[in-house]
């Protein structure tokens, strides 16, 4: 039996640990199985680049939980986007990437494929499994749901997101000290989250929890209020920009600084509309997603708010790469191990799907049909913990 792993999409604090947890489970359930990893996700599969996972790694798989990133690399490749695959040299003109990938799996005699990634990664895995089945090759594909955005339907909690929120809070805990470097300082903390504001909200909660455990000296301007969050802007939350500017201007006058938590997807539609109105090209990736790092939402918001708040200094800091590159925390590790246990059992039973907490089944961990996996899940802003957060900072 041959079992293959691939990690795809952006990295998250769970990839290395997920591979380690899967290896540990196969050590128990199928110790004689050959394990390989395709390098850089679907790119490696298309190019036939893989590595064998030797016994020395199998015996020390727990070490992988100590690392962020992925030991076998990542990439963003859409197998059904033929033009992009040809453009990047993954396949030749006239070739079908799905067929190329399928033939590589057949050539490598892979029986089980574990695709560790978000909705795009797992929907591609589903397409691959379907293609092979239609061509009389039985391949079991079991996906592992990772993304720091926590925006995959119907997964309650994707792997890596809890750690990313904690790490984002740690990041801002240092950045916020910059408010001592200037009068009337505006700090915008840009957090990952294309469609979903969960990570921004969870990062804010984690930061405020840490803030509540600190000591302050308000007698010399070291007050909790100056280190606190003043606004949270996420894609799902509508707000009156004019009213918010007035509210924040008052806070700036009172405490000499303003701290904003901003989801990178907030304001995306307005930014894109402005670019299109100016006949500017909107950069997109292979999946058709707007490249947020290139349109720079933080800079856009900074420009809007800085003038109205009469800020002497404006600082935009992005915690995304810092947060998503971390090794998983204890809560994520527990989720990773539970996911790997069920994923290996399902794979050895020949069952296809994505293993995760199913929000439509009381958050039970189970194998979810690929057909139910979708991206772009919205964050529920009516959740009690989020409403408490918003009201506590006085946001309109």
N, C-alpha and C positions, 0 to 999 in steps of 0.2 A: 504493500500500500504506500502511495506517495501523497503527501499532504503539502500544499503550498500556501504561503502567506503573501499578502501584499498590503501596503499601506498607501493611501492616496488622499489627495486634497491637501489642505493646509495641515500643519502639525497641531497636535493637542497633547496635553499632559497625560497620555494614556497609551500611546502607540507602542513604545518599547515594553512597557509593563504588560500590555495585552498580549504581545508576542510571547513574553516570558510566561504568562499565566497559561496560555494555550499549550506551550511546550511542556509545562509541568503536568497538565492534564493528560496530554498524550503519552507522557512518560508512564503514567499510571494505566491508561486504558489501551494504548497501542504502542508499547515500547519498541517494537520492531519496525515501526513505520519510518519511512525516509521523509525528512522534512527539508523543504527548500524555501527560499524567499526570493520573490521577483524584485529586482532592483528598481527603485523609483516608480513603484506602482504599475499602472497599465503601460507606461512607457517601456519598462523592462520586459513586460510580457510581450509587447509587440516586437521588440528588438531581440527577444530571446536571451535576455540577460538575467541570470539568476545565480544564487549561491546556495551551496548545500550547508545545512546547519549541522555541524559535527557533534559527536558525542561529548566533547569538552564543553560545548555551549549547553547541550541538553542537561548536563550535570550541574551547571551553574546558572540556570535560567533565571533564578531569583535576582541575580545581579541586574537584570534588565529593568526591574522595578525602581532602581535607583537613578535612572536616567530619563530625561525628557527626549524629545525628538524621536526618530525612528532609525534603528540600525540598518534597515534595508532601504531607506530613502523614500521620498514622496514625489509626486508630480500631479499636475491637473491635466488629465487627458480624457476626452470624451470619445469613446469608441464609435459612437454614431455620428460624430462630426468628421466626416471623411476629409473635407477640405483642410481642416486644421491639422489632422494627422499627416496628410501629404505635405503640407507646408513645413511642418517641423521635422520631416524626414523619418517619421515613425513607420510609414508604409509607402509603397511606390504608387505612382499614379495608376489608377485603374483597379487597385486592390481595395477590398472591403476590410476595414480594421477588425470588425467582428470575426470575419473568417480567418484573418491572420492570427488573431489572438487564440481563436479556437484551435487552429492547427498547431500552434505552439504548445497548448495544453495537451493535445493528443500526442504530439511528438515527445513531450516530457513525461507522458503517462501519468498525469495527475488525476487522482481520484477525488480529492477534496480540496476546495479552494476557500480560504478565509480572507475576505475583503474587509479591511479595517478602515472605515472612513465614514463620511457623512451621507446624505441622501444621494448625491451625485455618484459617489463611489458604489453604493449598494444598488442603485438602479442600473448602473452599468454591469454589475455582477449578475443581476437578474436577466438582463438582455443576453449576456454571454451564456448563462445556463440554459436559457430558452433556445438559443441558436444551436447549441451543442445537442440538446435533446431532439430538436427537429432533424438533426443530422446523425441520429442514432449513436450518440456518444453520451453516456451517463456520467455527468459530473455533479457532485454535490457541492453546492455553494452556500455557505453560512456567513452572513455578514455580522460585523461588530460595529455598533453605532457610536462614532466619535464626532464631536464638534464642540468647540467652546461656546458656540452660539446657543446651544440647547434648543434647536429649532427644527427637529426632525419629527414629523408625524408618523405614528402615534406614540412616539417614545417620550416617556415622562422625564427621564434624566439621561442625557447622553454622557458618555464617558469623557472625562477631562474637564467638563464645564465647572464642576465644584472647585477644582484646583485653580482653574483660571481666575475665578472670582476672588479666591483668597490671595492669589499672587498679584492681581490687579490692585487690591487693597494695600498690599505691602508696597507696591510701586508708588502709589499716591501718598502713602505715609511719609515717604522721603520727599517727593516732588512738592508737596504742600508747604514744606519749609521754605520754598522759594519766595513765599509771600513776605518774607523778612528782608528781601533784597531791594524792595522798591515801595514807594507810596502808591496807593491806588492800583494795586496789582490784580489783574484778571488771570486766573489759571483755568484752562480748559483741559480736562482729562478725557481724552478720546479713547473709548473702549470699543472692542470689536463687536459686531452685530449688524449684519447686512439688512436683514428683514425683521429681526427679533431683538427686543430690548432686554431680554432676560439677563444676559451677562452684565449689562450696565447696572441694572437694578440689584442683582445679587452682589456685585462688586461694591456698590454703595452700602448695602446692608453689612457686608463683611468689614468695610472700612469703618463704619460708625460703631460697630461692635468693638473694634480695636481702639477706636477713639475713646470710648467709654471706660476703657481700662487704663487710660493714661492720666498722669497728674499734670496740672497746669499752674501757672503763676500769673494770674490776670493783672497783678499789681505792676508788672513790667511788660504789659501787652502780650503776654503768653497766655491768651485766653482760648478756651475751647471753641468759642464762637468763630474765631478767626481761622481755626483749623477745620471747621465743619463744612458740610456740603450745603450749597445755597440753591442749586437747581439740578434737576435730572431730566434730560431730554432724550426720548427714545422714539422709534418709529410709530409705535402704537398710541402714543399719548399726544393728543392735539393740545396746542396752547396758543394763547394770544401773544404774539411776539412783542407787540407794543406794550401791553400790560406787564409782561415779564421784564422788559427793559426798564420800565418805571420802578418795579419792585426791586430789581437788582441795583438800580441807581441809588435807591434809598439805602440799601445795605452797604454799598460801596462808600457812601457818605458817612455811615455809622461806624464801620469797622475797618475801613481802608483796604479791603480786599474782597474778592468774590471768587468762589470755587464752583465750577460747573462740571458735572459728569455728563458726557455726551456719547450716545451710541453712534457709531460711524454711519449707520443707515438713516439716522434722523436728518431730515432736510434733503435727502438724496434726490427726491423728485423735483424739488425746487432748484437744486443745483443743475440737474440735467436739463431742466426746462430753460434755465438761463443760458447754458452752453448751446443748446439747440437754437435758441433765439438769436444767438450771436454767430450761428453757422459754424460752431466748433465741433470737432469730432469727439464723440463720447467713447472713451476706451472701454472695451469689453473683453472678457476672457473666452475660452473655448466653449463654456457653457452658456454664454450670452449674458453673464453677470457684469454689471458695471464695475470697473476696477476702482474701488473706493480709495485706494492709496494714491491714485493718480488724480482723482477729482478733489481730494483733500477736504472733506467736510469740516474738520476742525478749523482749518484756515478760513473757510467760508463763514462759519459762525463767529470766529474771532473778529473778522472784519466788520460784521454786523453789530456786534456787541461793544467792541472796544470804543468806538466813537461815542455811542450813546451813554456808556458808563463813565466816560471821561477818564479812561484808564491811562495811567502813566506808563505802564508796562503790561504787555499781554504775552502769556506763555501757553503754547499748545503742546501737550505731551501725550504720546500714544503708548499705552501699556500693552498693546496687543502682542508684539513679538516677545516681550518679557514674560507675559502671563502664559502664552501658549507653549512656550519652550520648557516649562518647568517639569520636574518629575512629579508624579501624582502624590497627593496627600493621602492620609489614612482613609478618609471617606471614599475617595475615588478608587483606591486600591481594593477596598471591600467590594465595590460595585464591579470592578474589573474581574476579580476572582470569581464572583458569582456568575458573571456573564460568560466567562471562559468555560466554566464547568458545564453549563447548559449547552453552549455552542459546540463543544466536543462531543457531547452525548448525542446531540441532534445530527451532527455531521456523520458520526459512525453509524447512525441509524438510517442514513441516506435521506434525511429531511432537509429541504431547502428553506431559507428565509433569513430574517434578521433577528438576533436575540436581543431583547431589551425589555424594560418595564413598560407594559402596555397600559396607557392611560384610559383605554376603553374597557379594561378588565381589572379595575381596582389597583392599577399599578403593579400587577403581578409580573414577575419575570417569566417570559415565555418566548417561543419561536413565533415570529410575526411574518405573515406572508409578504413577499416582496411587493405584491400589488398594492399593499396598504401603505408602503413607505413613500413619503413625500417630503419635500423641503419647504422652507418658508413658513413654518409654524409661527403664529403670532403669540406674543407673550400676553397672558391674561392680566391686565392691569387692575382687575377687580379683586385680585387676591388680597386677603387681609393684611399680610405683611408688607405688600407694596403700598396699599392705601395708607397704612400707618406711617410708612416712610415719607410719602409725599406730603401728608398733612403735617408731619413733624417739622418739615423745613419750610412750611408756609407757602408752597408753590401753588400758583393759580391754575 
